[in-house]
Amino acid sequence: MTRFDKNRRPLVIGIGGTTRAASSTERALGFALRGAEQAGARTRLFGGAFLHSLPHYAPESAQRTDEQRELIEAVRHADALIIATPGYHGGVSGLVKNALDTLEELRADERPYLDGRAVGCIVTAYGWQAAGSVLTSLRSIVHALRGWPTPFGAGINTLETRFETADTCSDPKVVDQLATVGQQAAQFALAFRSHHAGHAAAHAASDDADDARGSRVLALAN
């Protein structure tokens, strides 16, 4: 099985949450991941408790914790991501930013950082101004990591919207928006895989044709 095996469901990694258990941010991310599953993807969540276990990323140190290696390997094999952050003082939270900083370990990969991967972006904030500005900031971070922000990003005003449980939200429109983020991430992963598989098949057919021409030339020479 290869990374782009058409028979393997794409893997969408969710990264997000806060230090508070059952945060609105993590619950919003859960809705988006379910949207990705509905579109045919497998999903895995790295929520607030996990992110809180990560030490501050120190690029000068070669030592990595088990949790850091777990996150790095999961993203390395991911086909797409969804990142959810609260808006803190007009920016991405330190908890989420530290997780993204840890992905510096992917810099020397064949697909460095988030190259070739769609990234859904979600921001929760206590007001519309922070939701909009932090969503723009998160998209910029994704671009810097060579990822492709999905066309639709969700900014959620928690002053108006409540996530009472992991499966309930006070605003059906927000549920639809979060599902759209997840679906777009999964659909991009499927489209990218299809394109890559088609390109690989065309390359293989070209190689076969070259081999056949070479064999004919050798036969004529003999």
N, C-alpha and C positions, 0 to 999 in steps of 0.2 A: 504493500500500500504506500502510495506516495502522498505528499502533502496535498496535492491537487487531484487525488483520486475522485472521480465524479460520483462514485458510489458512497463516499463518506460524507456524512452531513457536516456542514461547516460548524466550526467552534467559535462562539461569540463569548468573549470574556467581559464581565462586568466589574468595574472598579469604582467604588464610591461608598460614601457614608460619613458618619461623624463618630466622635467618641461616645455619643449617647446611643444606647441600645434602642432599636426600633425607631430610628430617626426618619423624618420625612424624606430625606435624601435617599436613604437606602431603600425605603419602601417604593419610592418613585422608580428607582433603578430596577427593582423587582418587576414592576409592571412592564418596563421596557424589555427586560429579558424574556418575559412571557410572550411579548410581541415577536421577538426573534424566534422563539420556539414555534410559534404559530406559523412562521414563514419557513420552517423546516430546519432550523439550526439546533445544535446542542449548545448549552450555556453553562457557564461556571461563574459564581459570584465571589469576589473578594470584597467583603463588606467592611464596615467601620471597625469591628473588633480585630479583624485581621490586619487592616492598615495600621491600627494603633500598635500592633506588635512589631512593626518594622522599625529598626533603628534609623536614625538620620543617615541618609546616604552620604558616604565619604569616599569620593572617587580615588583619593590617594591611598586607600587601604585595599589590599587584595582579599581580605577576609569578608565573607558574606555569611549571614545567618541562614538557617534552614528556610525561614520564611521568605527571605529575599530571593533565595534560589528558586523557591516554589513559584513565586510571582514571575520571575524572569523566564522560567521554563514554560509556564502557562501562556504568557504573552508571545513567546517565541513560536509556539505552535498554534496560536490563534489565527483565525481567518478574518476576524473583525473584533472591535471592542465597543463598549459603551461606557462612558465615564460620567459619573454624577458627582457634583460637588455643591456644598452650600456656598452662598456668597458671603464671605467674611470681609468687611471693611472694603468692599469694592473689588475683591480679588478671589482667586481660587483658594480653598482652605489649605493650610500647611500640611494636613494629613494626606490629602489627595496629591498635592504637589510633590511630597516626598516619595510617594509611590511612583509617580511619573519620572522623578529624578532617578530613581533606581533603574529605570529602563535604559539608562546610559550604558548599561552592561550589554546591550544589544547592538552597540555601535559597529562592531566588526562582523556582524552576521551577514550572510548572503542577502537577506532582507533586513537592512539596518533599521533599528528603531521600529517604527510602525509602517514602514514602507509597504505599499501594496495592500493596505488594510483600511477599510472604512471604519470611522469612529463616530458613533452617536454621542451627542453632547447634551447633558441635562444639568440645569442649575436650579436650585431651590433658594429662595431668598424672601425675607420679610419685607416685600415691597417690589414694585416693578422696576425701579431704576437699577437696583443692584442686580436683578435677574438679567436684565438686558446687557449691562456692561460686563458682567462676569461671563456670560455666554460668549461674548465677543473675545474675551481674554482666553477662555478655554479653547475656542477654535484656533486662536493664534498659536497656542501651545501645541495643539495637534499638528498644525502645519509645520511647526519647527521640528517635530518628530517625524516628518515626512508622511503623516497619515492623511486620509481623505475625510474631512468632516462630512457627515451625511447632509443632504440638502436641508433637511428639517432638524432643528434643534429645539429642545423644550425648555422654556423658562417658566418656572412655576412660582407664583406668589403665594407663599404659605400663610399670608395674612387672610387670604380668601379661600384657599383650598386646604382641606384636612385629609390626612391619611389615617383613619381611625384604627385600622388593622393592616396587616400585610396584604390583605386581599380587598380592601375597600377604600374608596376615595369619594369625597363629597362632590366632586365635579366630573360627570361623565366625559365632558370634552377633554379634560386633562388626561383621563384614561386613554382616550383615542389618540391624543398627541404622543403620549409615551409609547403606545403600541406602534405608532408610525416610526418613531426613532428606532425601535428594535427591528421592525420589519425592513426598514431601509438598510440597516447594517447587515442583516442576513441576506437580503436580496443582492447587495453589492458583492458580498462574499461569493455567492453562487454565480453571479455574472462574471466575476474576475476568474473564478476557477474554470468556468466554461471557456472563456477567452484563452486562458493559459493552456488548457487541454487541447483546444483547436490549434493553437500556435505550435504546440509540441507535436501534434499529429502531422501538421503540414511540414514541419522541419524533418520529421522522420521519413515522410514520403519523399521529400527532396533528397535526403541522404540515400534512400533506396534507389531512386532514379539515377543518382550519380554513380552508385555501385554498379547498376545494370549497364550504364554507358561504359564504365571502365572495363567491365567484363567483355563487352562486345569489341572494344578496342583491342584488348589482349588477344581475343579469339582471332581477329583479323590479322594481327601481327604474327600470330603463329601459323 
